[in-house]
């Protein structure tokens, strides 16, 4: 009986990723379908394309947020000799699918995307035997994935859906997690299961960031208080989830999980990686506004906020959940009480 129970438990553990992927994909279907229908610009084929293409990526991302499921998936990646074909091919198929559904298939962009995904996974898989630190290879791939997404260059590659930003935010995160956390075996701390410690650290970091950012933001006129007469709670809740998944998660994954963590292993003086990653994070906001004084202010405030996010990441033991949560709370607080 003990052997039978052990075998059943072992079987369940091995299927953890598959079950979580299935459950979160179904959640994604409901969420994405509802959001797509609420967008008046979205046609019925466009809504269907969003659901079919984005829901499996949504499911993968959240399933990998479970450390046990992620370990199981990582073991499969390295044990299965054709995993690169399955994973990169599957993600490429999900990129191509909306084009077929809406009649906007583009073979050129499809070939470019497929080549990038196979190249990223192939290179990071080969680097798995090396200790994770920010090598030139990691940096080049980091730039290849992040810069086109951040500057919105990649948005025109997916014309079949009106919400291409959301698709790319989830897809870039999935590629980054599978590439570095799965193939590269980098200890970036991708754990989306919150703990009381993470919540406490996030709240402390939120207070820290607000103290450092709000006063200079108000003095320079970059920020102003904006208190509406009432709040739409369901809409704000959906907005919080959207910020968490499509803004805070990809940004913290790339700037804290990969960049800061990789630099931490290169420098004995820990302030150097924190400053470098925070400055890089700040510069990312340069193109978000137009006038030079506003650009300088925005970059400086974002860099200061980046220090707070980096502090939360380190304080939690290099756990991305704390950094993602405080980042979401900061952006959400600005939405609730402040205006740029």
C-alpha positions as YAML, in Angstrom:
chain: A
units: angstrom
residues:
- id: 1
  name: UNK
  ca: [0.00, 0.00, 0.00]
- id: 2
  name: UNK
  ca: [2.82, 2.38, 0.87]
- id: 3
  name: UNK
  ca: [4.46, 1.68, -2.51]
- id: 4
  name: UNK
  ca: [1.17, 2.31, -4.32]
- id: 5
  name: UNK
  ca: [0.69, 5.62, -2.48]
- id: 6
  name: UNK
  ca: [4.27, 6.68, -3.21]
- id: 7
  name: UNK
  ca: [3.89, 5.82, -6.90]
- id: 8
  name: UNK
  ca: [0.63, 7.77, -7.12]
- id: 9
  name: UNK
  ca: [2.19, 10.78, -5.38]
- id: 10
  name: UNK
  ca: [5.24, 10.64, -7.66]
- id: 11
  name: UNK
  ca: [2.97, 10.42, -10.71]
- id: 12
  name: UNK
  ca: [0.97, 13.44, -9.47]
- id: 13
  name: UNK
  ca: [4.16, 15.45, -8.93]
- id: 14
  name: UNK
  ca: [5.35, 14.66, -12.43]
- id: 15
  name: UNK
  ca: [2.03, 15.88, -13.84]
- id: 16
  name: UNK
  ca: [1.98, 19.08, -11.78]
- id: 17
  name: UNK
  ca: [3.08, 21.30, -14.66]
- id: 18
  name: UNK
  ca: [0.55, 19.79, -17.07]
- id: 19
  name: UNK
  ca: [-2.33, 20.25, -14.62]
- id: 20
  name: UNK
  ca: [-1.35, 23.80, -13.75]
- id: 21
  name: UNK
  ca: [-0.90, 24.66, -17.41]
- id: 22
  name: UNK
  ca: [-4.37, 23.30, -18.21]
- id: 23
  name: UNK
  ca: [-6.03, 25.12, -15.31]
- id: 24
  name: UNK
  ca: [-4.35, 28.48, -15.97]
- id: 25
  name: UNK
  ca: [-5.02, 28.18, -19.70]
- id: 26
  name: UNK
  ca: [-8.74, 27.81, -19.00]
- id: 27
  name: UNK
  ca: [-8.57, 30.83, -16.69]
- id: 28
  name: UNK
  ca: [-6.79, 32.68, -19.48]
- id: 29
  name: UNK
  ca: [-9.51, 31.73, -21.97]
- id: 30
  name: UNK
  ca: [-12.21, 33.30, -19.79]
- id: 31
  name: UNK
  ca: [-10.14, 36.38, -18.93]
- id: 32
  name: UNK
  ca: [-8.85, 37.10, -22.43]
- id: 33
  name: UNK
  ca: [-12.21, 36.43, -24.07]
- id: 34
  name: UNK
  ca: [-13.93, 38.83, -21.68]
- id: 35
  name: UNK
  ca: [-11.35, 41.56, -22.21]
- id: 36
  name: UNK
  ca: [-11.40, 41.06, -25.98]
- id: 37
  name: UNK
  ca: [-15.19, 41.36, -26.13]
- id: 38
  name: UNK
  ca: [-15.08, 44.53, -24.02]
- id: 39
  name: UNK
  ca: [-12.85, 46.16, -26.64]
- id: 40
  name: UNK
  ca: [-15.14, 47.65, -29.26]
- id: 41
  name: UNK
  ca: [-12.29, 47.70, -31.78]
- id: 42
  name: UNK
  ca: [-11.92, 43.92, -31.63]
- id: 43
  name: UNK
  ca: [-13.77, 41.89, -34.24]
- id: 44
  name: UNK
  ca: [-15.08, 38.41, -33.49]
- id: 45
  name: UNK
  ca: [-12.20, 36.74, -35.42]
- id: 46
  name: UNK
  ca: [-9.79, 39.02, -33.54]
- id: 47
  name: UNK
  ca: [-11.23, 37.98, -30.17]
- id: 48
  name: UNK
  ca: [-11.03, 34.31, -31.14]
- id: 49
  name: UNK
  ca: [-7.45, 34.79, -32.32]
- id: 50
  name: UNK
  ca: [-6.53, 36.41, -28.98]
- id: 51
  name: UNK
  ca: [-8.01, 33.53, -27.01]
- id: 52
  name: UNK
  ca: [-6.45, 30.74, -29.08]
- id: 53
  name: UNK
  ca: [-3.02, 32.34, -29.30]
- id: 54
  name: UNK
  ca: [-2.61, 34.01, -25.92]
- id: 55
  name: UNK
  ca: [-4.33, 31.62, -23.49]
- id: 56
  name: UNK
  ca: [-1.72, 28.79, -23.78]
- id: 57
  name: UNK
  ca: [1.10, 31.33, -23.23]
- id: 58
  name: UNK
  ca: [-0.77, 32.73, -20.24]
- id: 59
  name: UNK
  ca: [-1.10, 29.19, -18.88]
- id: 60
  name: UNK
  ca: [2.61, 28.40, -19.36]
- id: 61
  name: UNK
  ca: [3.73, 31.61, -17.67]
- id: 62
  name: UNK
  ca: [1.64, 31.09, -14.54]
- id: 63
  name: UNK
  ca: [2.32, 27.35, -14.39]
- id: 64
  name: UNK
  ca: [6.06, 28.04, -14.38]
- id: 65
  name: UNK
  ca: [5.45, 30.38, -11.43]
- id: 66
  name: UNK
  ca: [5.17, 27.25, -9.28]
- id: 67
  name: UNK
  ca: [8.74, 26.21, -8.33]
- id: 68
  name: UNK
  ca: [7.85, 22.49, -8.28]
- id: 69
  name: UNK
  ca: [6.19, 22.67, -11.69]
- id: 70
  name: UNK
  ca: [9.08, 24.74, -13.04]
- id: 71
  name: UNK
  ca: [11.64, 22.16, -11.85]
- id: 72
  name: UNK
  ca: [9.65, 19.39, -13.50]
- id: 73
  name: UNK
  ca: [9.43, 21.37, -16.73]
- id: 74
  name: UNK
  ca: [13.14, 22.22, -16.60]
- id: 75
  name: UNK
  ca: [14.08, 18.57, -16.13]
- id: 76
  name: UNK
  ca: [11.94, 17.69, -19.15]
- id: 77
  name: UNK
  ca: [13.61, 20.41, -21.23]
- id: 78
  name: UNK
  ca: [17.03, 18.89, -20.64]
- id: 79
  name: UNK
  ca: [15.99, 15.23, -20.75]
- id: 80
  name: UNK
  ca: [13.92, 15.40, -23.94]
- id: 81
  name: UNK
  ca: [16.25, 15.65, -26.93]
- id: 82
  name: UNK
  ca: [13.53, 17.26, -29.08]
- id: 83
  name: UNK
  ca: [12.37, 19.77, -26.45]
- id: 84
  name: UNK
  ca: [13.75, 22.68, -28.46]
- id: 85
  name: UNK
  ca: [11.64, 21.67, -31.44]
- id: 86
  name: UNK
  ca: [8.52, 21.22, -29.32]
- id: 87
  name: UNK
  ca: [8.82, 24.41, -27.26]
- id: 88
  name: UNK
  ca: [10.14, 26.83, -29.90]
- id: 89
  name: UNK
  ca: [7.86, 25.30, -32.52]
- id: 90
  name: UNK
  ca: [4.84, 25.57, -30.25]
- id: 91
  name: UNK
  ca: [5.46, 29.23, -29.41]
- id: 92
  name: UNK
  ca: [6.05, 29.99, -33.10]
- id: 93
  name: UNK
  ca: [2.77, 28.27, -33.96]
- id: 94
  name: UNK
  ca: [0.94, 30.45, -31.42]
- id: 95
  name: UNK
  ca: [2.48, 33.51, -33.08]
- id: 96
  name: UNK
  ca: [1.35, 32.39, -36.53]
- id: 97
  name: UNK
  ca: [-2.14, 31.26, -35.47]
- id: 98
  name: UNK
  ca: [-3.85, 34.70, -35.30]
- id: 99
  name: UNK
  ca: [-2.81, 35.41, -38.87]
- id: 100
  name: UNK
  ca: [-4.64, 32.32, -40.11]
- id: 101
  name: UNK
  ca: [-7.73, 33.03, -38.00]
- id: 102
  name: UNK
  ca: [-8.05, 36.64, -39.18]
- id: 103
  name: UNK
  ca: [-6.69, 36.19, -42.70]
- id: 104
  name: UNK
  ca: [-3.64, 38.40, -42.01]
- id: 105
  name: UNK
  ca: [-0.91, 35.76, -42.12]
- id: 106
  name: UNK
  ca: [2.53, 37.25, -42.84]
- id: 107
  name: UNK
  ca: [5.15, 34.63, -43.81]
- id: 108
  name: UNK
  ca: [8.05, 37.10, -43.51]
- id: 109
  name: UNK
  ca: [7.34, 38.15, -39.91]
- id: 110
  name: UNK
  ca: [6.50, 34.54, -39.04]
- id: 111
  name: UNK
  ca: [9.90, 33.38, -40.31]
- id: 112
  name: UNK
  ca: [11.69, 36.14, -38.38]
- id: 113
  name: UNK
  ca: [9.90, 35.35, -35.13]
- id: 114
  name: UNK
  ca: [10.49, 31.60, -35.50]
- id: 115
  name: UNK
  ca: [14.20, 32.12, -36.18]
- id: 116
  name: UNK
  ca: [14.55, 34.37, -33.12]
- id: 117
  name: UNK
  ca: [12.80, 31.93, -30.77]
- id: 118
  name: UNK
  ca: [14.80, 28.91, -31.97]
- id: 119
  name: UNK
  ca: [18.05, 30.90, -31.75]
- id: 120
  name: UNK
  ca: [17.36, 32.21, -28.25]
- id: 121
  name: UNK
  ca: [16.49, 28.79, -26.83]
- id: 122
  name: UNK
  ca: [19.31, 27.07, -28.70]
- id: 123
  name: UNK
  ca: [21.99, 29.46, -27.44]
- id: 124
  name: UNK
  ca: [20.72, 29.45, -23.84]
- id: 125
  name: UNK
  ca: [20.47, 25.66, -23.87]
- id: 126
  name: UNK
  ca: [24.13, 25.42, -24.89]
- id: 127
  name: UNK
  ca: [25.07, 27.80, -22.06]
- id: 128
  name: UNK
  ca: [23.36, 25.65, -19.41]
- id: 129
  name: UNK
  ca: [26.66, 24.05, -18.33]
- id: 130
  name: UNK
  ca: [28.12, 27.46, -17.46]
- id: 131
  name: UNK
  ca: [27.44, 29.17, -14.14]
- id: 132
  name: UNK
  ca: [24.87, 31.89, -14.57]
- id: 133
  name: UNK
  ca: [26.27, 35.37, -14.61]
- id: 134
  name: UNK
  ca: [25.74, 38.13, -17.14]
- id: 135
  name: UNK
  ca: [27.94, 36.97, -20.01]
- id: 136
  name: UNK
  ca: [28.09, 38.76, -23.35]
- id: 137
  name: UNK
  ca: [25.84, 36.04, -24.75]
- id: 138
  name: UNK
  ca: [23.21, 36.70, -22.08]
- id: 139
  name: UNK
  ca: [23.45, 40.43, -22.71]
- id: 140
  name: UNK
  ca: [23.04, 40.12, -26.48]
- id: 141
  name: UNK
  ca: [19.97, 37.89, -26.09]
- id: 142
  name: UNK
  ca: [18.60, 40.24, -23.42]
- id: 143
  name: UNK
  ca: [18.87, 43.13, -25.88]
- id: 144
  name: UNK
  ca: [17.45, 41.07, -28.76]
- id: 145
  name: UNK
  ca: [14.33, 40.26, -26.75]
- id: 146
  name: UNK
  ca: [13.78, 43.40, -24.73]
- id: 147
  name: UNK
  ca: [14.65, 46.38, -26.93]
- id: 148
  name: UNK
  ca: [12.26, 45.61, -29.84]
- id: 149
  name: UNK
  ca: [9.49, 44.99, -27.28]
- id: 150
  name: UNK
  ca: [10.22, 48.10, -25.24]
- id: 151
  name: UNK
  ca: [10.41, 50.39, -28.28]
- id: 152
  name: UNK
  ca: [7.27, 48.73, -29.72]
- id: 153
  name: UNK
  ca: [9.14, 47.72, -32.89]
- id: 154
  name: UNK
  ca: [7.79, 44.19, -32.55]
- id: 155
  name: UNK
  ca: [4.14, 45.31, -32.34]
- id: 156
  name: UNK
  ca: [3.82, 45.64, -36.11]
- id: 157
  name: UNK
  ca: [4.86, 41.97, -36.46]
- id: 158
  name: UNK
  ca: [1.50, 40.84, -35.07]
- id: 159
  name: UNK
  ca: [-1.14, 42.75, -37.07]
- id: 160
  name: UNK
  ca: [-3.81, 40.10, -36.56]
- id: 161
  name: UNK
  ca: [-4.80, 41.34, -33.08]
- id: 162
  name: UNK
  ca: [-5.57, 44.83, -31.78]
- id: 163
  name: UNK
  ca: [-3.96, 44.11, -28.41]
- id: 164
  name: UNK
  ca: [-0.52, 43.17, -29.66]
- id: 165
  name: UNK
  ca: [1.17, 44.74, -26.60]
- id: 166
  name: UNK
  ca: [-0.44, 42.21, -24.25]
- id: 167
  name: UNK
  ca: [0.50, 39.34, -26.55]
- id: 168
  name: UNK
  ca: [4.12, 40.47, -26.71]
- id: 169
  name: UNK
  ca: [4.34, 41.18, -22.97]
- id: 170
  name: UNK
  ca: [3.24, 37.62, -22.15]
- id: 171
  name: UNK
  ca: [5.26, 36.05, -24.99]
- id: 172
  name: UNK
  ca: [8.51, 37.85, -24.13]
- id: 173
  name: UNK
  ca: [8.05, 36.82, -20.49]
- id: 174
  name: UNK
  ca: [7.45, 33.19, -21.46]
- id: 175
  name: UNK
  ca: [10.50, 33.16, -23.75]
- id: 176
  name: UNK
  ca: [12.62, 34.76, -21.02]
- id: 177
  name: UNK
  ca: [11.48, 32.34, -18.31]
- id: 178
  name: UNK
  ca: [11.90, 29.23, -20.46]
- id: 179
  name: UNK
  ca: [15.21, 30.48, -21.86]
- id: 180
  name: UNK
  ca: [16.96, 31.55, -18.67]
- id: 181
  name: UNK
  ca: [15.06, 29.72, -15.95]
- id: 182
  name: UNK
  ca: [14.47, 26.54, -17.93]
- id: 183
  name: UNK
  ca: [17.31, 26.00, -20.40]
- id: 184
  name: UNK
  ca: [19.96, 28.24, -18.81]
- id: 185
  name: UNK
  ca: [19.09, 27.07, -15.26]
- id: 186
  name: UNK
  ca: [19.63, 30.61, -13.99]
- id: 187
  name: UNK
  ca: [18.63, 31.17, -10.36]
- id: 188
  name: UNK
  ca: [16.56, 34.27, -11.10]
- id: 189
  name: UNK
  ca: [13.91, 33.49, -8.48]
- id: 190
  name: UNK
  ca: [10.87, 33.20, -10.72]
- id: 191
  name: UNK
  ca: [8.30, 32.26, -8.08]
- id: 192
  name: UNK
  ca: [4.76, 33.61, -8.44]
- id: 193
  name: UNK
  ca: [3.42, 32.01, -5.26]
- id: 194
  name: UNK
  ca: [3.15, 34.92, -2.78]
- id: 195
  name: UNK
  ca: [4.19, 34.61, 0.83]
- id: 196
  name: UNK
  ca: [3.56, 36.87, 3.82]
- id: 197
  name: UNK
  ca: [7.24, 37.81, 3.64]
- id: 198
  name: UNK
  ca: [6.93, 38.93, 0.02]
- id: 199
  name: UNK
  ca: [3.82, 41.00, 0.79]
- id: 200
  name: UNK
  ca: [5.49, 42.63, 3.80]
- id: 201
  name: UNK
  ca: [8.62, 43.48, 1.82]
- id: 202
  name: UNK
  ca: [6.50, 44.82, -1.05]
- id: 203
  name: UNK
  ca: [4.58, 47.12, 1.29]
- id: 204
  name: UNK
  ca: [7.80, 48.41, 2.85]
- id: 205
  name: UNK
  ca: [9.29, 48.98, -0.59]
- id: 206
  name: UNK
  ca: [6.10, 50.73, -1.71]
- id: 207
  name: UNK
  ca: [6.41, 53.20, 1.16]
- id: 208
  name: UNK
  ca: [10.11, 53.66, 0.40]
- id: 209
  name: UNK
  ca: [9.50, 54.34, -3.31]
- id: 210
  name: UNK
  ca: [6.64, 56.75, -2.58]
- id: 211
  name: UNK
  ca: [8.80, 58.75, -0.16]
- id: 212
  name: UNK
  ca: [11.66, 58.94, -2.68]
- id: 213
  name: UNK
  ca: [9.59, 59.58, -5.81]
- id: 214
  name: UNK
  ca: [6.40, 61.49, -4.99]
- id: 215
  name: UNK
  ca: [7.88, 64.67, -3.39]
- id: 216
  name: UNK
  ca: [10.33, 65.41, -6.26]
- id: 217
  name: UNK
  ca: [7.63, 64.41, -8.74]
- id: 218
  name: UNK
  ca: [5.24, 66.98, -7.24]
- id: 219
  name: UNK
  ca: [7.91, 69.68, -6.97]
- id: 220
  name: UNK
  ca: [8.89, 69.33, -10.63]
- id: 221
  name: UNK
  ca: [5.27, 69.24, -11.77]
- id: 222
  name: UNK
  ca: [5.74, 65.79, -13.24]
- id: 223
  name: UNK
  ca: [3.14, 64.41, -10.81]
- id: 224
  name: UNK
  ca: [-0.04, 65.90, -9.43]
- id: 225
  name: UNK
  ca: [-2.70, 64.56, -7.12]
- id: 226
  name: UNK
  ca: [-5.72, 63.18, -8.93]
- id: 227
  name: UNK
  ca: [-8.54, 62.00, -6.67]
- id: 228
  name: UNK
  ca: [-11.67, 61.01, -8.60]
- id: 229
  name: UNK
  ca: [-15.09, 61.23, -6.95]
- id: 230
  name: UNK
  ca: [-15.52, 57.45, -7.15]
- id: 231
  name: UNK
  ca: [-13.67, 54.32, -8.21]
- id: 232
  name: UNK
  ca: [-14.83, 51.42, -10.38]
- id: 233
  name: UNK
  ca: [-13.61, 48.52, -8.24]
- id: 234
  name: UNK
  ca: [-14.01, 45.71, -10.82]
- id: 235
  name: UNK
  ca: [-12.26, 47.80, -13.47]
- id: 236
  name: UNK
  ca: [-9.45, 48.71, -11.07]
- id: 237
  name: UNK
  ca: [-9.04, 45.05, -10.10]
- id: 238
  name: UNK
  ca: [-8.68, 44.04, -13.74]
- id: 239
  name: UNK
  ca: [-6.23, 46.91, -14.18]
- id: 240
  name: UNK
  ca: [-4.17, 45.61, -11.24]
- id: 241
  name: UNK
  ca: [-4.02, 42.14, -12.80]
- id: 242
  name: UNK
  ca: [-3.07, 43.66, -16.16]
- id: 243
  name: UNK
  ca: [-0.27, 45.72, -14.60]
- id: 244
  name: UNK
  ca: [1.02, 42.65, -12.77]
- id: 245
  name: UNK
  ca: [1.13, 40.40, -15.84]
- id: 246
  name: UNK
  ca: [1.99, 42.75, -18.71]
- id: 247
  name: UNK
  ca: [4.06, 45.53, -17.11]
- id: 248
  name: UNK
  ca: [5.60, 44.58, -13.77]
- id: 249
  name: UNK
  ca: [6.28, 40.92, -14.53]
- id: 250
  name: UNK
  ca: [8.23, 41.32, -17.80]
- id: 251
  name: UNK
  ca: [10.11, 44.39, -16.55]
- id: 252
  name: UNK
  ca: [11.13, 42.78, -13.25]
- id: 253
  name: UNK
  ca: [12.02, 39.53, -15.00]
- id: 254
  name: UNK
  ca: [14.44, 41.28, -17.34]
- id: 255
  name: UNK
  ca: [15.78, 44.10, -15.13]
- id: 256
  name: UNK
  ca: [15.93, 42.41, -11.74]
- id: 257
  name: UNK
  ca: [15.82, 38.67, -12.43]
- id: 258
  name: UNK
  ca: [18.26, 38.59, -15.34]
- id: 259
  name: UNK
  ca: [20.16, 41.89, -15.35]
- id: 260
  name: UNK
  ca: [20.54, 42.58, -11.61]
- id: 261
  name: UNK
  ca: [20.98, 38.93, -10.64]
- id: 262
  name: UNK
  ca: [23.50, 38.37, -13.42]
- id: 263
  name: UNK
  ca: [25.48, 41.49, -12.48]
- id: 264
  name: UNK
  ca: [25.38, 40.56, -8.78]
- id: 265
  name: UNK
  ca: [27.48, 37.52, -9.58]
- id: 266
  name: UNK
  ca: [30.08, 39.63, -11.35]
- id: 267
  name: UNK
  ca: [30.72, 42.38, -8.80]
- id: 268
  name: UNK
  ca: [31.80, 42.12, -5.18]
- id: 269
  name: UNK
  ca: [30.45, 45.62, -4.48]
- id: 270
  name: UNK
  ca: [26.70, 45.12, -4.54]
- id: 271
  name: UNK
  ca: [25.82, 48.77, -5.10]
- id: 272
  name: UNK
  ca: [27.25, 48.64, -8.64]
- id: 273
  name: UNK
  ca: [24.73, 46.10, -10.05]
- id: 274
  name: UNK
  ca: [21.89, 47.89, -8.27]
- id: 275
  name: UNK
  ca: [22.83, 51.27, -9.76]
- id: 276
  name: UNK
  ca: [23.51, 49.89, -13.24]
- id: 277
  name: UNK
  ca: [20.24, 47.93, -13.44]
- id: 278
  name: UNK
  ca: [18.27, 50.85, -12.01]
- id: 279
  name: UNK
  ca: [19.78, 53.32, -14.49]
- id: 280
  name: UNK
  ca: [19.01, 50.93, -17.34]
- id: 281
  name: UNK
  ca: [15.45, 50.66, -16.04]
- id: 282
  name: UNK
  ca: [15.19, 54.44, -15.85]
- id: 283
  name: UNK
  ca: [16.47, 54.94, -19.40]
- id: 284
  name: UNK
  ca: [13.80, 52.54, -20.62]
- id: 285
  name: UNK
  ca: [11.26, 55.29, -19.84]
- id: 286
  name: UNK
  ca: [12.98, 57.95, -21.99]
- id: 287
  name: UNK
  ca: [10.65, 57.46, -24.97]
- id: 288
  name: UNK
  ca: [7.48, 57.42, -22.87]
- id: 289
  name: UNK
  ca: [7.26, 61.23, -22.91]
- id: 290
  name: UNK
  ca: [8.26, 63.88, -25.45]
- id: 291
  name: UNK
  ca: [9.78, 67.07, -23.97]
- id: 292
  name: UNK
  ca: [13.41, 66.96, -22.77]
- id: 293
  name: UNK
  ca: [12.80, 68.24, -19.17]
- id: 294
  name: UNK
  ca: [9.99, 65.69, -18.72]
- id: 295
  name: UNK
  ca: [12.14, 62.91, -20.15]
- id: 296
  name: UNK
  ca: [14.98, 63.68, -17.73]
- id: 297
  name: UNK
  ca: [12.58, 63.83, -14.78]
- id: 298
  name: UNK
  ca: [10.87, 60.58, -15.77]
- id: 299
  name: UNK
  ca: [14.17, 58.73, -16.20]
- id: 300
  name: UNK
  ca: [15.45, 59.91, -12.81]
- id: 301
  name: UNK
  ca: [12.24, 59.02, -10.97]
- id: 302
  name: UNK
  ca: [12.03, 55.63, -12.68]
- id: 303
  name: UNK
  ca: [15.68, 54.91, -11.81]
- id: 304
  name: UNK
  ca: [14.98, 55.76, -8.15]
- id: 305
  name: UNK
  ca: [11.93, 53.47, -8.23]
- id: 306
  name: UNK
  ca: [14.19, 50.80, -9.75]
- id: 307
  name: UNK
  ca: [16.40, 50.99, -6.68]
- id: 308
  name: UNK
  ca: [13.33, 50.27, -4.56]
- id: 309
  name: UNK
  ca: [12.38, 47.30, -6.74]
- id: 310
  name: UNK
  ca: [15.95, 46.00, -6.58]
- id: 311
  name: UNK
  ca: [15.94, 46.36, -2.81]
- id: 312
  name: UNK
  ca: [12.73, 44.34, -2.59]
- id: 313
  name: UNK
  ca: [14.19, 41.66, -4.87]
- id: 314
  name: UNK
  ca: [17.32, 41.27, -2.75]
- id: 315
  name: UNK
  ca: [15.53, 41.60, 0.58]
- id: 316
  name: UNK
  ca: [13.23, 38.70, -0.35]
- id: 317
  name: UNK
  ca: [16.20, 36.46, -1.13]
- id: 318
  name: UNK
  ca: [16.21, 37.21, -4.87]
- id: 319
  name: UNK
  ca: [12.53, 36.35, -5.27]
- id: 320
  name: UNK
  ca: [10.89, 38.11, -8.20]
- id: 321
  name: UNK
  ca: [7.45, 37.98, -6.61]
- id: 322
  name: UNK
  ca: [8.33, 40.73, -4.13]
- id: 323
  name: UNK
  ca: [9.73, 42.99, -6.87]
- id: 324
  name: UNK
  ca: [6.80, 42.32, -9.21]
- id: 325
  name: UNK
  ca: [4.30, 43.01, -6.45]
- id: 326
  name: UNK
  ca: [5.81, 46.33, -5.34]
- id: 327
  name: UNK
  ca: [6.18, 47.42, -8.98]
- id: 328
  name: UNK
  ca: [2.50, 46.66, -9.56]
- id: 329
  name: UNK
  ca: [1.49, 48.49, -6.38]
- id: 330
  name: UNK
  ca: [3.50, 51.59, -7.36]
- id: 331
  name: UNK
  ca: [1.97, 51.78, -10.84]
- id: 332
  name: UNK
  ca: [-1.50, 51.06, -9.44]
- id: 333
  name: UNK
  ca: [-1.13, 53.74, -6.75]
- id: 334
  name: UNK
  ca: [-0.19, 56.26, -9.42]
- id: 335
  name: UNK
  ca: [-3.30, 55.26, -11.32]
- id: 336
  name: UNK
  ca: [-5.48, 55.71, -8.22]
- id: 337
  name: UNK
  ca: [-4.13, 58.91, -6.72]
- id: 338
  name: UNK
  ca: [-1.61, 60.57, -9.02]
- id: 339
  name: UNK
  ca: [-1.34, 61.74, -12.60]
- id: 340
  name: UNK
  ca: [1.68, 62.37, -14.79]
...
